[in-house]
């Protein structure tokens, strides 16, 4: 089930131009042709096909914002927004296009030197290179300053030791942007982290088992291990010790990406639920005619539209180049809480079918739960906002 939302544009969304709308139409056709028919199989095998990355790259759907000289389409973040919204529309949580294009690749684009950009970016845009981001560790989540993975200088190389977990694209990845301690002094926790691009074929880089999760069944989330993994100093992004500040700069967009997906997902689930309540009957009439159903759906609609209005506002500011740490943090925690609540409300109307994995609403419920955890937990988002307020 993937009904057209009855309020696809709940307000006058002035964000998008005719070019963006044409791009949306093209990507929607791509999704219907290349993604939807394969979703069941992807969930069963625990990852998407490698070929779909190449197909997306060939049609210009990866790294849409990147300069053409590196193989990108030269667009803006709004094209990326379209991709994230359309993936939510077809309930696709495993094909991590937004993570690759709009969260990981920007590290190389913003902080890499020209040689590094020429080496990796064209492949990222074409889909020949799939990326992963190695931040989270078994004992460290949102507290990035506490990572234990080390990178010790040895001649012209760094030797990396440590482990990462919950890494999306962990099995498919060709390169990983790894955060590691180059200064073990605890007094330099924030100044002792560096970022390295590590190729998956390097000796000492081991892809661990694929992790089985509550949701996102087609996402190859994995453990990664670094065992005396020798990486050239030329693979460091930026300067030694600059990793923490780089991560802080890029987390704004990462959290906004989560908010975009949360709102779009809640919109689609609500649209499908509205249609379902018109069809499902109880006591001789559609359940949409019961006042409780109407009240619950209207309350959910209000939450979704408020979330949509705020996220669109933040997206517009982000595209304009504004620093929106507070706004992106608020958008992330509010929309993900809202999405979980709305999807739970919608699932109830499906009765027993809402507990069956064959129904998209069931998978959406499980997929949405992690949004309140990754990219920084919602509790951490509130700590960030409090600091922005000087509290």
N, C-alpha and C positions, 0 to 999 in steps of 0.2 A: 504494500500500500504506500503510495507516495502522491497523494492528491495535491493539486495546486492550492496553495494557501488562499483562503478567501480574502485575505488582507495582505497580499504579498508586499504591498507598499502601504503600510498602515497609516503613514502620513506622507506628505510630499517630500520624498527623499531627494533633496537637491544635491546630494553627493555626486551622483553619477551623470556622466555625459552620454551622448548617443554612442560614442565609441565604447564606453564601458558597457552599455546595454547590448551592443553587438557582440562584444567579447563574452558577456554572460550567456547569450544565446548559443554561441559557438561552444563554450565549455559545457553548457547543459547538454548539448547534443553529444559531446564527447563522453560525458558521464553516463548518459543513457546507453551509449554504444559500447564503451570500453570498461565501465565500472559495474553498473547494475547487473549485467548478466553473469558476472564472475564473483559476486559477493558471497554467495553460499560456499563456493569452493574455496575462496580465500579464507573464510572463517574456519573451514575444516582443516586447511593446511597450516593455519597459523601465521600466514604472511601473504602479502599481495605478490603478484607476479613481477619479476624483474622487468619484463617487457613493457608493462604499463608505464613504468617510469620513462622509458625511452620514447614511447608513443606520446606521452604528455609533453616531453621536452621537444620533440619534433614539431609539435603544433604550437609551441610558444606558451605553454601553460605553466612552466617552471621559471622561477626567478624573473617574473614579469616586469619588475622594477629596474632590473640591472641594465647597465649600459650595453648598447649593441656591440661595442668592440670586444666585449667579453662573452657574447653570445646571447645576451638578454634581449628583451623586447623594448627596453627603453621607456617603459610605462611608469606608473606611480603605484603607491600602496593600495589604491582603490581597486586595481586589477587583482591584487592578492586578496582583498576583501571579498571580491566576487567569487573567487575560487573557494575560499573557506565557507561562504554562505551556500554555495551550490553543492559542496560535499555534504554539508549538514542536511540539505534538502533531500538527498538520496540515502541518508542514514549511513554514510561511509566514515568510519572512525579509524580504519586501519591504514589507509593510503595517506601517509603523513606528508602531504605536499606542503602544507603551511609550515610545519616544523622545519623541513628541508629548506624551502625557498625563503621564508620570512623570519626565521629564528636562527638557524645555523649558518647559512651562507653569508648573511650580513656580517658575521664576525670576520670572515676572510675578506669580504669586500671593503669593510671599513678600516680594518687594522692590518691587513696584509700589505706587503710591498708589491711593486709591479711584477716582479718575477713570480711571486706566489700567486698573484691574481691570474696571470697568464697560464700558470701551471694547472690550476684547479677550477677556476670559475667557468670556463667554457664547458667542461664536462658536467658541472653542476647544472648548467642551464639546459644541456642536451639530454640529461637523464642517464648519461653514461657513468656519472659519479653520484652515488647516493651517500648522504652525509648522516652523521650521528653526533650527539653532543654529550661528552663525558664529564658531567658535573657530579651528580648524585652518587654517594657511596653507601655501603651497607650501614655505616654508623653516622652518616651525615646527609641531611636533606636540605632544608631551607638555610641552614647555617653554613654558607659556602666557605667562610673563613676557617672552618674546622676540618677541611678535607685533609686526608692523610696520605694520598698518593704523592710520591716524591719524584722529582726530576733532578738528578745530580749531574753537574757538568763534568765531562770527561773528554778533554781535548776539544775537538770540533763537534762533539756530540753531547747529547743529554741521555742519561740512562733512566728510564721511567719504571717505577715499581708501584704497584697498588691495584686496586680493583674499583670498578664502577658497577652500579646496579640500576635497574628500572630504565635501561637505555633503549629508547625507541629507535627503530631501524637497526637494532643491534646485530641481526643476522645478515641483512642485506647490505650494510654500510661498506663503502670503499675507503672512506676517510672518516676520522673522528676528531673533533676539536676537543682536546683533553685539558682539563684544569688540573695542575699539579703544583706542589710546593717546591719552589726553588730556593727558598730560605726557610729552614725548619725552626728558626727562632720564634717561639710563641709570641714574643713581644712585637714581631713584625707580621702578625697573622694576615692583615689586609694588604701588606706590601710584599708579601713573600709568595704570591701565587702568580704563575705564568700560564699562558695558553700555548698549546702545541697542536699542530696538525699531524696526526699519526695515520699513516697508510695501513690498511687492514692486512697487507701482505708482509708487514715487517715481522722479523723474527722476535718472538717474545710477546707479540700481541695475540691473545687467545680469546676467541668468541666463546663464551660459556653457553649454558643451556638457555633455550627460550623459556621465558617465564609464563606460567598459566595464570590468567587474571580473571577478575570478576567480569569485566567487559572488554571492549576493544579486541575482540577475538582475532581479527586479521592483522593486528599490529604485532610485529616481531620484536617485542620488548625482551631484552636479554641482559645477562651479566657479561661484563667485559673484564679481562685480566691483563695486566702488564707485568711481565716477568723478565726483568733485565732487558727491557725493550729499548734498543738503541735508536735514537732519532737524531738526525742532523740538526745542528743549531739553526740552520737555515729554515727549519720547519717551525720555529717559534714565531707566533704572531705578536707584532709590536715589540716592546722592550721587556726584558726580564723584570718580573715583579709588577708588571702592569695589568695582570690578568683580572684582578678583582675589580678594578675600575672599568675595564672593558665589559665585564659581565653586568655591572650596575648600569652601564649605558644602554645595553641591549635588552635588559629585562623589561623596560617600558613597553617596547613593541611586543615582546613575548606575551606579556599579560594582556595586552590589547587583543592579540590574536585569540587568546582563550575566551575573552569576553565576546568577540564576534561570533565564534563558534557556538557559545552557550546560548546567545539570543536566537541565532538562526535555528539551532536545534529545537529550542522550545517553541518557536514559531511553527515549525513543520509538524511537530508532535501535536500541538494544539489544533492546527488545521485538519490533520487526519482524524483527530478525536471528534471534532465538531461533525465531520462527515459521518463518522461511525455512529454517533449518537442519533443521527437522523435515520439510520438504517436499523439499528438494534431496537427490538421491541420488548416491552414488559407490560403485562396487564393490558394488552391489546392496543398499545400505542407506542410510538417511538420514545425512547428515554429522553430525547431532547425536549419533550413536552413537559417533563416534570420540572417543577420550580427549582428543586435542589440542583438538578443538572444545569439549568440555565444560570443559576447564581454562581456555581463553581466555574463554569466556563467563562462567564463574564469577568469574574475576579481574575482568572488566569489571563484572559485577554488584556486586562488593564495592566497587569504586571509585565507582560511581554511587550506591550507598546511603550510603557515607561522605559523599560530596558532598552528597547530599540532606539528611542529618541535620545537617550543619554549616550549610548554607544556611538551612534551616528555623529553626535556632537564631538565626542572625543576623537573619533576617526578623522573628522574634518580638521581638528586642531593638530593632530599628529601629522597629517599630510602637509599642513602648513608649516611644519617644523617647530611647533611649540614643545617646550619641556613640560610633560604632563605626568610626572611621577605620581602625584596624589590622585589625579583623575583616573589614570590607568589602573592603579591599585584598587580604587573604589569600584571601578567598572568590573574588575576581575572578581572581587569577592561578592559583589551584589548580584551580578548576572548569573554566576554559577550557583549561588544559593537559590536564586529565583528559578533557574532552569530545573534544578532538582525538585523543587516544590511543585512547579507546574507539571512536570512530567509524571510525578507521583500522583497528582490529582487526576491527570488524564488516564493513567494506567487503571485507576479504580473503575472507570466506566467500561473497561473491557472485561470486567469480571474475571472469571477463570482464565480466559484467553490472554489476559494481561500478564499471566504467569508463564506463558508458553513462549519459548525462544523463537518460534516461527513468526511471531508478531513483532514488527519493528519497534513498537512502543516498549516492549520488554527489553530489547537490546539497548534502546535509547536510555532507559532508566539505569541500566548497569554502566553504560558508557559514560553517562553524565557524572557519575559519582567522583571520578578521579579529577574532574575539573576543579574541585574544591581543594585538591591536594597539590597537583603539579603546578609548575611555574611559581612556586612559593605558596604555602598553605594560606587559606583565607585568614587565619589568625595572624600570620606574618604580614598580610596586606594591611590589616588594621593597625599593627605596630608601625608600619611605614607611614600610614596616613597620620597617625598620632604624632610622629616625629616631624612630619611636614607642617603640622599645626603648632609646633613648638611645645608640645605637651611633655 
